[in-house]
Amino acid sequence: MLEKACLSLIIYGRVHGVFFRLKTKRKAEELGLTGWVKNNADGTVEILAEGNKLDLENLLEWCKKGPRLAKVEKIKIRWQPYTGDLERFEII
């Protein structure tokens, strides 16, 4: 059985206005993850995702570059226990 986990990310850089949230949602859905992505007032993008740890690691690798127009400078990463409380992946 695959290990399940929860991944919390804060993405720093040029990540607003470059389709980061939409492309993150599509990537998370492609990987079968649940959770959410949102813009923060300080210019960062925040992500909370749950699912198989390998799929979460794939999402993290994708986030290091992001969509074509993004410029990711730094990612704050926090692994958390899986809860199973999230039903789908949403932009909030």
Order of alpha helices (4+ residues) and beta strands (2+ residues): beta-alpha-beta-beta-alpha-beta-beta
